[in-house]
Amino acid sequence: MIELKEIKDLPTLMRWREEVIRHVFGQEPDDRLLAANRHYYARHIADGSHFAFVAAVDGEDTGCGAICLTDELPSPDNPSGRCAYLMNIYVREAFRRQGVAHQIVSCLIDEAKKRGCGKIYLETTTDGKPLYSSLGFRDMPDMMKYYDTDH
């Protein structure tokens, strides 16, 4: 059985964020990056715009996911302008293909809806595309771009 619970304390969030950086981004987080993450979480958890959840299977923490709430310009398909970004969706290797990621993302979608979000955005790898497609996400070709400020 998969159990989801909200993460409200900074040390737990930081442990998961470090694991995400190591395993998703394939990098060892340095002190500067960890300090920036700590600052982000401290500010956005306090103001209620960031929510994170951990998934447990038989009492063992197996994965995590987070949502950042923000506003964009109101539009015909999102009159309120309230939107959310799904972030840090991660499941430990030993627990993949057991429905954990699906449960995490479903929980995050429900939370975004409860908080009045008309749109939910995410970035994913090609490996994650089947999961997100099954939950109703559509591709947004050429919509989101990355700009490298170092170049």
N, CA and C atoms as an extended XYZ file, in Angstrom:
453
Properties=species:S:1:pos:R:3:atomname:S:1:resname:S:1:resid:I:1 pbc="F F F"
N         0.829       -1.185        0.000 N   MET     1
C         0.000        0.000        0.000 CA  MET     1
C         0.877        1.254        0.000 C   MET     1
N         0.521        2.204       -0.842 N   ILE     2
C         1.271        3.455       -0.953 CA  ILE     2
C         0.577        4.507       -0.106 C   ILE     2
N         1.355        5.117        0.766 N   GLU     3
C         0.846        6.160        1.646 CA  GLU     3
C         1.561        7.465        1.314 C   GLU     3
N         0.804        8.551        1.196 N   LEU     4
C         1.388        9.859        0.909 CA  LEU     4
C         1.184       10.785        2.088 C   LEU     4
N         2.236       11.533        2.426 N   LYS     5
C         2.103       12.513        3.505 CA  LYS     5
C         2.863       13.781        3.121 C   LYS     5
N         2.312       14.902        3.551 N   GLU     6
C         2.936       16.181        3.237 CA  GLU     6
C         4.212       16.347        4.062 C   GLU     6
N         5.238       16.872        3.415 N   ILE     7
C         6.505       17.176        4.089 CA  ILE     7
C         6.443       18.651        4.469 C   ILE     7
N         6.601       18.930        5.756 N   LYS     8
C         6.511       20.317        6.207 CA  LYS     8
C         7.797       20.827        6.843 C   LYS     8
N         8.758       19.935        7.067 N   ASP     9
C         9.973       20.393        7.743 CA  ASP     9
C        11.146       20.493        6.764 C   ASP     9
N        11.949       21.497        6.965 N   LEU    10
C        13.067       21.806        6.078 CA  LEU    10
C        14.104       20.682        5.988 C   LEU    10
N        14.525       20.054        7.089 N   PRO    11
C        15.521       18.979        6.960 CA  PRO    11
C        15.062       17.828        6.052 C   PRO    11
N        13.795       17.439        6.157 N   THR    12
C        13.288       16.358        5.310 CA  THR    12
C        13.266       16.789        3.852 C   THR    12
N        12.806       18.005        3.593 N   LEU    13
C        12.809       18.516        2.219 CA  LEU    13
C        14.217       18.549        1.648 C   LEU    13
N        15.164       18.988        2.434 N   MET    14
C        16.544       19.072        1.944 CA  MET    14
C        17.127       17.687        1.659 C   MET    14
N        16.806       16.696        2.487 N   ARG    15
C        17.300       15.331        2.215 CA  ARG    15
C        16.780       14.835        0.864 C   ARG    15
N        15.478       15.052        0.616 N   TRP    16
C        14.918       14.614       -0.652 CA  TRP    16
C        15.490       15.415       -1.805 C   TRP    16
N        15.661       16.718       -1.629 N   ARG    17
C        16.199       17.555       -2.717 CA  ARG    17
C        17.622       17.104       -3.073 C   ARG    17
N        18.428       16.799       -2.073 N   GLU    18
C        19.782       16.301       -2.345 CA  GLU    18
C        19.730       14.996       -3.131 C   GLU    18
N        18.819       14.107       -2.765 N   GLU    19
C        18.682       12.834       -3.485 CA  GLU    19
C        18.244       13.069       -4.927 C   GLU    19
N        17.313       14.001       -5.132 N   VAL    20
C        16.866       14.339       -6.485 CA  VAL    20
C        18.031       14.883       -7.308 C   VAL    20
N        18.807       15.782       -6.742 N   ILE    21
C        19.945       16.356       -7.479 CA  ILE    21
C        20.935       15.259       -7.860 C   ILE    21
N        21.220       14.363       -6.932 N   ARG    22
C        22.172       13.279       -7.213 CA  ARG    22
C        21.667       12.329       -8.296 C   ARG    22
N        20.420       11.891       -8.168 N   HIS    23
C        19.927       10.821       -9.029 CA  HIS    23
C        19.221       11.289      -10.290 C   HIS    23
N        18.576       12.428      -10.244 N   VAL    24
C        17.888       12.931      -11.431 CA  VAL    24
C        18.838       13.760      -12.285 C   VAL    24
N        19.595       14.643      -11.632 N   PHE    25
C        20.507       15.512      -12.370 CA  PHE    25
C        21.904       14.911      -12.497 C   PHE    25
N        22.177       13.846      -11.745 N   GLY    26
C        23.468       13.172      -11.842 CA  GLY    26
C        24.637       14.000      -11.357 C   GLY    26
N        24.386       14.852      -10.368 N   GLN    27
C        25.441       15.723       -9.840 CA  GLN    27
C        25.470       15.655       -8.321 C   GLN    27
N        26.618       15.934       -7.785 N   GLU    28
C        26.743       16.052       -6.336 CA  GLU    28
C        26.469       17.514       -5.991 C   GLU    28
N        25.470       17.793       -5.144 N   PRO    29
C        25.137       19.189       -4.840 CA  PRO    29
C        26.240       19.855       -4.012 C   PRO    29
N        26.623       21.055       -4.424 N   ASP    30
C        27.637       21.786       -3.661 CA  ASP    30
C        26.962       22.681       -2.619 C   ASP    30
N        27.766       23.263       -1.741 N   ASP    31
C        27.239       24.075       -0.640 CA  ASP    31
C        26.412       25.260       -1.127 C   ASP    31
N        26.844       25.893       -2.208 N   ARG    32
C        26.131       27.068       -2.734 CA  ARG    32
C        24.741       26.670       -3.225 C   ARG    32
N        24.652       25.553       -3.943 N   LEU    33
C        23.373       25.079       -4.444 CA  LEU    33
C        22.448       24.670       -3.291 C   LEU    33
N        22.993       23.983       -2.300 N   LEU    34
C        22.184       23.576       -1.157 CA  LEU    34
C        21.684       24.783       -0.369 C   LEU    34
N        22.526       25.796       -0.219 N   ALA    35
C        22.106       27.019        0.481 CA  ALA    35
C        20.975       27.713       -0.278 C   ALA    35
N        21.074       27.750       -1.597 N   ALA    36
C        20.023       28.370       -2.412 CA  ALA    36
C        18.722       27.578       -2.288 C   ALA    36
N        18.803       26.257       -2.266 N   ASN    37
C        17.618       25.418       -2.097 CA  ASN    37
C        16.999       25.621       -0.713 C   ASN    37
N        17.847       25.679        0.320 N   ARG    38
C        17.359       25.907        1.683 CA  ARG    38
C        16.606       27.238        1.756 C   ARG    38
N        17.178       28.270        1.155 N   HIS    39
C        16.555       29.602        1.138 CA  HIS    39
C        15.207       29.552        0.413 C   HIS    39
N        15.177       28.871       -0.728 N   TYR    40
C        13.935       28.746       -1.499 CA  TYR    40
C        12.847       28.084       -0.655 C   TYR    40
N        13.170       26.918       -0.091 N   TYR    41
C        12.173       26.186        0.686 CA  TYR    41
C        11.704       26.992        1.895 C   TYR    41
N        12.632       27.587        2.620 N   ALA    42
C        12.265       28.352        3.817 CA  ALA    42
C        11.276       29.463        3.467 C   ALA    42
N        11.501       30.143        2.368 N   ARG    43
C        10.633       31.254        1.962 CA  ARG    43
C         9.287       30.747        1.440 C   ARG    43
N         9.310       29.768        0.546 N   HIS    44
C         8.080       29.363       -0.132 CA  HIS    44
C         7.204       28.399        0.661 C   HIS    44
N         7.771       27.688        1.598 N   ILE    45
C         6.930       26.887        2.484 CA  ILE    45
C         6.206       27.830        3.441 C   ILE    45
N         6.923       28.839        3.930 N   ALA    46
C         6.323       29.806        4.852 CA  ALA    46
C         5.182       30.576        4.196 C   ALA    46
N         5.339       30.930        2.910 N   ASP    47
C         4.276       31.724        2.264 CA  ASP    47
C         3.184       30.844        1.630 C   ASP    47
N         3.323       29.523        1.753 N   GLY    48
C         2.287       28.609        1.285 CA  GLY    48
C         2.278       28.344       -0.208 C   GLY    48
N         3.341       28.726       -0.907 N   SER    49
C         3.353       28.519       -2.356 CA  SER    49
C         4.121       27.265       -2.785 C   SER    49
N         4.636       26.503       -1.836 N   HIS    50
C         5.348       25.271       -2.162 CA  HIS    50
C         4.854       24.163       -1.231 C   HIS    50
N         4.459       23.033       -1.843 N   PHE    51
C         4.007       21.882       -1.085 CA  PHE    51
C         4.772       20.671       -1.574 C   PHE    51
N         5.176       19.810       -0.657 N   ALA    52
C         5.912       18.609       -1.034 CA  ALA    52
C         5.312       17.411       -0.311 C   ALA    52
N         5.390       16.274       -0.973 N   PHE    53
C         4.848       15.036       -0.425 CA  PHE    53
C         5.869       13.927       -0.566 C   PHE    53
N         5.864       13.020        0.394 N   VAL    54
C         6.694       11.835        0.334 CA  VAL    54
C         5.766       10.630        0.243 C   VAL    54
N         6.173        9.647       -0.545 N   ALA    55
C         5.417        8.404       -0.680 CA  ALA    55
C         6.134        7.318        0.111 C   ALA    55
N         5.348        6.511        0.803 N   ALA    56
C         5.911        5.398        1.558 CA  ALA    56
C         5.189        4.120        1.147 C   ALA    56
N         5.965        3.053        1.026 N   VAL    57
C         5.424        1.729        0.750 CA  VAL    57
C         5.779        0.857        1.946 C   VAL    57
N         4.773        0.327        2.606 N   ASP    58
C         4.981       -0.487        3.814 CA  ASP    58
C         5.878        0.225        4.828 C   ASP    58
N         5.652        1.536        4.998 N   GLY    59
C         6.382        2.325        5.984 CA  GLY    59
C         7.742        2.829        5.541 C   GLY    59
N         8.205        2.423        4.358 N   GLU    60
C         9.520        2.868        3.886 CA  GLU    60
C         9.347        3.985        2.862 C   GLU    60
N        10.020        5.130        3.111 N   ASP    61
C         9.961        6.242        2.166 CA  ASP    61
C        10.559        5.810        0.832 C   ASP    61
N         9.813        6.058       -0.247 N   THR    62
C        10.202        5.540       -1.549 CA  THR    62
C        10.329        6.601       -2.633 C   THR    62
N         9.670        7.737       -2.443 N   GLY    63
C         9.695        8.759       -3.481 CA  GLY    63
C         9.141       10.062       -2.960 C   GLY    63
N         9.228       11.075       -3.806 N   CYS    64
C         8.769       12.399       -3.404 CA  CYS    64
C         8.261       13.153       -4.614 C   CYS    64
N         7.604       14.241       -4.336 N   GLY    65
C         7.141       15.140       -5.379 CA  GLY    65
C         6.751       16.454       -4.750 C   GLY    65
N         6.810       17.515       -5.527 N   ALA    66
C         6.504       18.838       -4.991 CA  ALA    66
C         5.721       19.643       -6.011 C   ALA    66
N         5.104       20.681       -5.524 N   ILE    67
C         4.330       21.571       -6.371 CA  ILE    67
C         4.595       23.006       -5.935 C   ILE    67
N         4.797       23.854       -6.904 N   CYS    68
C         5.016       25.280       -6.659 CA  CYS    68
C         3.842       26.032       -7.267 C   CYS    68
N         3.144       26.799       -6.454 N   LEU    69
C         2.004       27.575       -6.918 CA  LEU    69
C         2.455       28.984       -7.295 C   LEU    69
N         1.908       29.491       -8.374 N   THR    70
C         2.255       30.836       -8.815 CA  THR    70
C         1.095       31.398       -9.631 C   THR    70
N         1.255       32.587      -10.118 N   ASP    71
C         0.242       33.221      -10.962 CA  ASP    71
C         0.857       33.571      -12.304 C   ASP    71
N         0.027       33.500      -13.327 N   GLU    72
C         0.422       33.952      -14.658 CA  GLU    72
C        -0.673       34.884      -15.146 C   GLU    72
N        -0.495       35.454      -16.288 N   LEU    73
C        -1.542       36.319      -16.822 CA  LEU    73
C        -2.807       35.502      -17.052 C   LEU    73
N        -3.953       35.998      -16.603 N   PRO    74
C        -5.200       35.284      -16.889 CA  PRO    74
C        -5.402       35.153      -18.397 C   PRO    74
N        -5.979       34.039      -18.802 N   SER    75
C        -6.206       33.776      -20.220 CA  SER    75
C        -7.549       33.054      -20.357 C   SER    75
N        -8.049       32.909      -21.581 N   PRO    76
C        -9.327       32.206      -21.746 CA  PRO    76
C        -9.318       30.787      -21.171 C   PRO    76
N        -8.161       30.103      -21.237 N   ASP    77
C        -8.132       28.737      -20.704 CA  ASP    77
C        -7.718       28.677      -19.229 C   ASP    77
N        -7.436       29.830      -18.639 N   ASN    78
C        -7.112       29.899      -17.211 CA  ASN    78
C        -7.490       31.286      -16.690 C   ASN    78
N        -8.778       31.547      -16.554 N   PRO    79
C        -9.238       32.888      -16.173 CA  PRO    79
C        -8.676       33.416      -14.855 C   PRO    79
N        -8.402       32.529      -13.904 N   SER    80
C        -7.869       32.989      -12.618 CA  SER    80
C        -6.392       33.350      -12.711 C   SER    80
N        -5.697       32.756      -13.668 N   GLY    81
C        -4.255       32.958      -13.763 CA  GLY    81
C        -3.473       32.116      -12.768 C   GLY    81
N        -4.150       31.398      -11.890 N   ARG    82
C        -3.473       30.562      -10.891 CA  ARG    82
C        -2.950       29.310      -11.577 C   ARG    82
N        -1.671       29.014      -11.381 N   CYS    83
C        -1.089       27.819      -11.995 CA  CYS    83
C        -0.110       27.161      -11.033 C   CYS    83
N         0.322       25.984      -11.429 N   ALA    84
C         1.235       25.208      -10.595 CA  ALA    84
C         2.295       24.558      -11.467 C   ALA    84
N         3.448       24.344      -10.887 N   TYR    85
C         4.539       23.623      -11.532 CA  TYR    85
C         4.842       22.388      -10.693 C   TYR    85
N         4.762       21.225      -11.312 N   LEU    86
C         5.147       19.999      -10.629 CA  LEU    86
C         6.666       19.893      -10.694 C   LEU    86
N         7.269       19.556       -9.562 N   MET    87
C         8.728       19.522       -9.488 CA  MET    87
C         9.195       18.317       -8.681 C   MET    87
N        10.415       17.918       -8.923 N   ASN    88
C        11.104       16.923       -8.106 CA  ASN    88
C        10.342       15.615       -7.975 C   ASN    88
N         9.696       15.183       -9.044 N   ILE    89
C         9.015       13.889       -9.004 CA  ILE    89
C        10.106       12.820       -9.097 C   ILE    89
N        10.217       12.030       -8.056 N   TYR    90
C        11.320       11.072       -7.983 CA  TYR    90
C        10.887        9.846       -7.182 C   TYR    90
N        11.235        8.672       -7.687 N   VAL    91
C        10.983        7.412       -6.984 CA  VAL    91
C        12.291        6.622       -6.994 C   VAL    91
N        12.655        6.120       -5.845 N   ARG    92
C        13.875        5.319       -5.750 CA  ARG    92
C        13.767        4.098       -6.666 C   ARG    92
N        14.888        3.736       -7.243 N   GLU    93
C        14.956        2.681       -8.259 CA  GLU    93
C        14.224        1.398       -7.856 C   GLU    93
N        14.399        0.956       -6.640 N   ALA    94
C        13.806       -0.311       -6.198 CA  ALA    94
C        12.278       -0.283       -6.166 C   ALA    94
N        11.679        0.902       -6.235 N   PHE    95
C        10.227        1.015       -6.125 CA  PHE    95
C         9.567        1.513       -7.414 C   PHE    95
N        10.320        1.591       -8.473 N   ARG    96
C         9.744        2.039       -9.736 CA  ARG    96
C         8.874        0.952      -10.340 C   ARG    96
N         7.936        1.358      -11.189 N   ARG    97
C         6.982        0.475      -11.853 CA  ARG    97
C         6.047       -0.242      -10.871 C   ARG    97
N         5.800        0.423       -9.742 N   GLN    98
C         4.860       -0.112       -8.757 CA  GLN    98
C         3.703        0.860       -8.508 C   GLN    98
N         3.618        1.890       -9.339 N   GLY    99
C         2.536        2.858       -9.198 CA  GLY    99
C         2.832        4.007       -8.256 C   GLY    99
N         4.042        4.063       -7.714 N   VAL   100
C         4.378        5.115       -6.750 CA  VAL   100
C         4.370        6.491       -7.425 C   VAL   100
N         5.031        6.617       -8.567 N   ALA   101
C         5.073        7.911       -9.258 CA  ALA   101
C         3.665        8.362       -9.646 C   ALA   101
N         2.852        7.435      -10.106 N   HIS   102
C         1.474        7.751      -10.480 CA  HIS   102
C         0.720        8.315       -9.272 C   HIS   102
N         0.883        7.692       -8.115 N   GLN   103
C         0.222        8.162       -6.896 CA  GLN   103
C         0.718        9.549       -6.494 C   GLN   103
N         2.027        9.767       -6.589 N   ILE   104
C         2.589       11.074       -6.226 CA  ILE   104
C         2.021       12.153       -7.131 C   ILE   104
N         2.075       11.928       -8.438 N   VAL   105
C         1.607       12.945       -9.387 CA  VAL   105
C         0.103       13.175       -9.232 C   VAL   105
N        -0.663       12.126       -9.036 N   SER   106
C        -2.103       12.282       -8.814 CA  SER   106
C        -2.386       13.131       -7.581 C   SER   106
N        -1.640       12.900       -6.522 N   CYS   107
C        -1.780       13.679       -5.291 CA  CYS   107
C        -1.467       15.155       -5.556 C   CYS   107
N        -0.395       15.413       -6.293 N   LEU   108
C        -0.010       16.793       -6.596 CA  LEU   108
C        -1.054       17.492       -7.465 C   LEU   108
N        -1.598       16.772       -8.433 N   ILE   109
C        -2.657       17.343       -9.283 CA  ILE   109
C        -3.866       17.707       -8.415 C   ILE   109
N        -4.251       16.819       -7.531 N   ASP   110
C        -5.381       17.092       -6.634 CA  ASP   110
C        -5.113       18.323       -5.765 C   ASP   110
N        -3.905       18.431       -5.238 N   GLU   111
C        -3.553       19.594       -4.416 CA  GLU   111
C        -3.632       20.883       -5.224 C   GLU   111
N        -3.141       20.845       -6.454 N   ALA   112
C        -3.183       22.042       -7.309 CA  ALA   112
C        -4.630       22.447       -7.584 C   ALA   112
N        -5.469       21.469       -7.851 N   LYS   113
C        -6.889       21.758       -8.105 CA  LYS   113
C        -7.560       22.344       -6.865 C   LYS   113
N        -7.260       21.781       -5.688 N   LYS   114
C        -7.838       22.291       -4.440 CA  LYS   114
C        -7.470       23.758       -4.217 C   LYS   114
N        -6.297       24.127       -4.700 N   ARG   115
C        -5.816       25.495       -4.496 CA  ARG   115
C        -6.159       26.415       -5.669 C   ARG   115
N        -7.091       25.978       -6.519 N   GLY   116
C        -7.638       26.832       -7.564 CA  GLY   116
C        -6.799       26.985       -8.818 C   GLY   116
N        -5.872       26.078       -9.056 N   CYS   117
C        -5.016       26.181      -10.239 CA  CYS   117
C        -5.780       25.759      -11.492 C   CYS   117
N        -5.727       26.605      -12.510 N   GLY   118
C        -6.364       26.302      -13.778 CA  GLY   118
C        -5.432       25.602      -14.749 C   GLY   118
N        -4.128       25.711      -14.510 N   LYS   119
C        -3.132       25.040      -15.353 CA  LYS   119
C        -2.065       24.426      -14.467 C   LYS   119
N        -1.540       23.308      -14.929 N   ILE   120
C        -0.450       22.636      -14.231 CA  ILE   120
C         0.632       22.336      -15.252 C   ILE   120
N         1.826       22.785      -14.965 N   TYR   121
C         2.961       22.598      -15.862 CA  TYR   121
C         3.963       21.632      -15.251 C   TYR   121
N         4.788       21.047      -16.112 N   LEU   122
C         5.888       20.219      -15.653 CA  LEU   122
C         6.914       20.094      -16.762 C   LEU   122
N         8.082       19.688      -16.374 N   GLU   123
C         9.128       19.300      -17.317 CA  GLU   123
C         9.385       17.827      -17.051 C   GLU   123
N         9.602       17.060      -18.109 N   THR   124
C         9.838       15.636      -17.915 CA  THR   124
C        10.836       15.109      -18.942 C   THR   124
N        11.347       13.958      -18.639 N   THR   125
C        12.198       13.250      -19.589 CA  THR   125
C        11.297       12.403      -20.487 C   THR   125
N        11.851       11.821      -21.513 N   THR   126
C        11.052       10.941      -22.372 CA  THR   126
C        10.581        9.719      -21.587 C   THR   126
N        11.356        9.295      -20.581 N   ASP   127
C        10.931        8.163      -19.743 CA  ASP   127
C         9.644        8.477      -18.985 C   ASP   127
N         9.460        9.736      -18.599 N   GLY   128
C         8.285       10.123      -17.837 CA  GLY   128
C         7.062       10.411      -18.682 C   GLY   128
N         7.249       10.532      -19.996 N   LYS   129
C         6.142       10.925      -20.869 CA  LYS   129
C         4.938        9.978      -20.794 C   LYS   129
N         5.113        8.645      -20.799 N   PRO   130
C         3.933        7.776      -20.715 CA  PRO   130
C         3.100        8.017      -19.443 C   PRO   130
N         3.773        8.208      -18.306 N   LEU   131
C         3.057        8.462      -17.057 CA  LEU   131
C         2.240        9.747      -17.170 C   LEU   131
N         2.880       10.820      -17.586 N   TYR   132
C         2.180       12.101      -17.630 CA  TYR   132
C         1.086       12.117      -18.694 C   TYR   132
N         1.309       11.439      -19.794 N   SER   133
C         0.274       11.341      -20.823 CA  SER   133
C        -0.940       10.593      -20.277 C   SER   133
N        -0.708        9.539      -19.499 N   SER   134
C        -1.818        8.761      -18.939 CA  SER   134
C        -2.637        9.572      -17.946 C   SER   134
N        -2.037       10.615      -17.387 N   LEU   135
C        -2.734       11.475      -16.430 CA  LEU   135
C        -3.351       12.708      -17.091 C   LEU   135
N        -3.251       12.791      -18.421 N   GLY   136
C        -3.909       13.879      -19.143 CA  GLY   136
C        -3.032       15.045      -19.542 C   GLY   136
N        -1.725       14.979      -19.294 N   PHE   137
C        -0.847       16.070      -19.725 CA  PHE   137
C        -0.632       15.996      -21.228 C   PHE   137
N        -0.575       17.155      -21.862 N   ARG   138
C        -0.329       17.239      -23.304 CA  ARG   138
C         1.047       17.840      -23.541 C   ARG   138
N         1.637       17.469      -24.661 N   ASP   139
C         2.905       18.085      -25.052 CA  ASP   139
C         2.685       19.552      -25.362 C   ASP   139
N         3.678       20.360      -25.051 N   MET   140
C         3.647       21.779      -25.368 CA  MET   140
C         4.877       22.102      -26.214 C   MET   140
N         4.905       21.665      -27.473 N   PRO   141
C         6.106       21.886      -28.272 CA  PRO   141
C         6.406       23.375      -28.418 C   PRO   141
N         7.665       23.680      -28.263 N   ASP   142
C         8.171       25.043      -28.440 CA  ASP   142
C         7.611       26.052      -27.451 C   ASP   142
N         6.944       25.618      -26.398 N   MET   143
C         6.386       26.571      -25.439 CA  MET   143
C         7.405       26.953      -24.367 C   MET   143
N         8.064       25.971      -23.788 N   MET   144
C         9.009       26.261      -22.723 CA  MET   144
C        10.414       26.127      -23.269 C   MET   144
N        11.230       27.121      -22.995 N   LYS   145
C        12.605       27.137      -23.469 CA  LYS   145
C        13.545       27.326      -22.281 C   LYS   145
N        14.745       26.872      -22.471 N   TYR   146
C        15.788       27.070      -21.482 CA  TYR   146
C        16.764       28.079      -22.047 C   TYR   146
N        17.090       29.063      -21.280 N   TYR   147
C        18.070       30.063      -21.706 CA  TYR   147
C        19.275       30.001      -20.782 C   TYR   147
N        20.410       29.720      -21.341 N   ASP   148
C        21.639       29.622      -20.569 CA  ASP   148
C        22.240       31.014      -20.437 C   ASP   148
N        22.191       31.581      -19.261 N   THR   149
C        22.670       32.954      -19.046 CA  THR   149
C        24.199       33.046      -19.099 C   THR   149
N        24.884       31.924      -19.109 N   ASP   150
C        26.350       31.931      -19.201 CA  ASP   150
C        26.842       32.105      -20.631 C   ASP   150
N        25.963       32.054      -21.604 N   HIS   151
C        26.391       32.136      -23.012 CA  HIS   151
C        25.811       33.349      -23.698 C   HIS   151
